[in-house]
Amino acid sequence: YLRGLGCYANRQLHPLPHLIVTDQKMPRMGGLDLLAWLRAQPEFRLIPAVVLTSSNHHTDIVRAFENGARGYMIKPVRFTELTEAVRTIVDYWRMSSVPRREGC
């Protein structure tokens, strides 16, 4: 989807996101790899990326911010608390003044 390949090439039908929430540990591409990839793509540089993960290791947090994360949150254990954390992330970025690429 993010690469805009195949059926996702039409950005009118499949627009770029206004916010990206990622996990540190994912099956095909780790969160840090995703952040590094996003930073290398000019069209994604202004889109905030937030890491929502179970790792509270200082080195993971530092590496996430070094790779362009705009936020880092530890996943709560309970589903209701996780839902509230995601709602908080979305509400914060919805109310924030974030620069957008022209034409977006």
C-alpha positions as CSV (number, residue, x, y, z in Angstrom):
1,Y,0.0,0.0,0.0
2,L,2.6,2.5,1.0
3,R,4.7,1.9,-2.1
4,G,1.7,2.5,-4.3
5,L,2.3,-0.7,-6.3
6,G,-0.3,-2.6,-8.3
7,C,-3.9,-1.9,-7.4
8,Y,-2.7,0.7,-4.9
9,A,-1.0,2.9,-7.5
10,N,-4.0,5.2,-7.8
11,R,-3.5,7.7,-5.0
12,Q,-6.9,9.2,-5.6
13,L,-8.4,5.9,-4.5
14,H,-5.6,4.9,-2.1
15,P,-4.3,8.2,-0.6
16,L,-1.2,8.4,1.5
17,P,-1.9,8.2,5.3
18,H,-1.8,11.2,7.6
19,L,-0.4,9.1,10.4
20,I,1.5,5.8,10.6
21,V,1.4,3.6,13.7
22,T,3.8,0.7,13.7
23,D,5.0,-2.0,16.0
24,Q,8.7,-2.6,16.8
25,K,8.4,-6.3,15.9
26,M,6.5,-7.2,12.8
27,P,6.8,-10.4,10.6
28,R,8.2,-9.2,7.3
29,M,9.8,-5.8,8.2
30,G,10.6,-4.6,11.6
31,G,9.4,-1.2,12.8
32,L,12.8,0.3,12.8
33,D,13.3,-0.9,9.2
34,L,10.0,0.7,8.3
35,L,10.9,4.0,9.9
36,A,14.3,4.0,8.1
37,W,12.5,3.3,4.8
38,L,9.9,6.0,5.4
39,R,12.7,8.6,6.1
40,A,14.3,7.6,2.7
41,Q,11.1,8.3,0.8
42,P,10.5,12.1,0.2
43,E,6.7,11.6,0.0
44,F,6.6,10.2,3.6
45,R,9.0,12.6,5.4
46,L,6.1,14.8,6.7
47,I,3.9,12.0,7.8
48,P,4.3,11.3,11.6
49,A,5.1,7.8,12.5
50,V,4.4,6.5,16.1
51,V,5.8,3.3,17.5
52,L,3.3,1.3,19.7
53,T,5.2,-1.7,21.1
54,S,5.8,-3.8,24.1
55,S,9.5,-3.0,24.3
56,N,10.5,-0.5,27.0
57,H,14.2,-0.8,26.4
58,H,16.0,2.5,26.3
59,T,18.0,1.5,23.3
60,D,14.9,0.6,21.3
61,I,13.3,4.0,22.2
62,V,16.5,5.9,21.2
63,R,16.8,3.9,17.9
64,A,13.1,4.6,17.1
65,F,13.6,8.3,17.4
66,E,16.9,8.2,15.6
67,N,15.0,6.6,12.7
68,G,12.3,9.2,12.6
69,A,9.6,8.2,15.1
70,R,7.6,11.1,16.3
71,G,6.3,9.2,19.3
72,Y,6.9,5.9,21.2
73,M,4.3,4.3,23.4
74,I,4.4,1.0,25.4
75,K,1.5,-1.2,24.6
76,P,-0.8,-1.8,27.5
77,V,-1.6,-5.4,28.4
78,R,-5.4,-5.1,28.5
79,F,-7.4,-4.7,25.3
80,T,-9.5,-1.8,26.7
81,E,-6.3,0.1,27.6
82,L,-4.8,-0.6,24.2
83,T,-7.9,0.8,22.5
84,E,-7.6,3.9,24.7
85,A,-3.9,4.3,23.8
86,V,-4.7,4.1,20.1
87,R,-7.5,6.6,20.5
88,T,-5.1,8.9,22.3
89,I,-2.5,8.7,19.5
90,V,-5.1,9.4,16.8
91,D,-6.7,12.2,18.8
92,Y,-3.3,13.9,19.5
93,W,-2.2,13.8,15.8
94,R,-5.7,14.8,14.6
95,M,-5.5,18.0,16.7
96,S,-1.8,18.7,15.9
97,S,-0.7,21.1,13.3
98,V,1.3,18.8,10.9
99,P,2.6,20.1,7.7
100,R,1.2,18.4,4.6
101,R,2.7,18.0,1.2
102,E,1.1,20.3,-1.3
103,G,-1.8,18.8,-3.1
104,C,-2.6,16.5,-0.1
